[in-house]
Amino acid sequence: MSERLEQVNLTLDSVVKVDVLLRDVWDIPVMEKVFQQRFKGNYPARKTISTEFWIQRRS
């Protein structure tokens, strides 16, 4: 995500909302750890959804 933001002259500090889709709700602690490492306490609003659907990333 950081690389994408840099392409438009933004940083993670610019993020105000994140939607997270997880296949397994047991991955929520992993997601929390990543948020703590990446956002350094300045967390965006977020919505976490458990889903069986898979969305392919665009490159």
Long-range contacts (C-beta under 8 A, 24 or more apart in sequence): 1-38, 2-38, 12-38, 12-39, 12-42, 13-42, 15-39, 15-44, 16-44, 16-45, 17-44, 17-45, 17-46, 17-47, 18-44, 18-45, 18-46, 18-47, 19-46, 19-47, 19-49, 20-46, 20-47, 20-48, 20-49, 21-49, 21-51, 21-53, 21-55, 22-48, 22-49, 22-50, 22-51, 23-50, 23-51, 23-52, 23-54, 24-50, 25-50
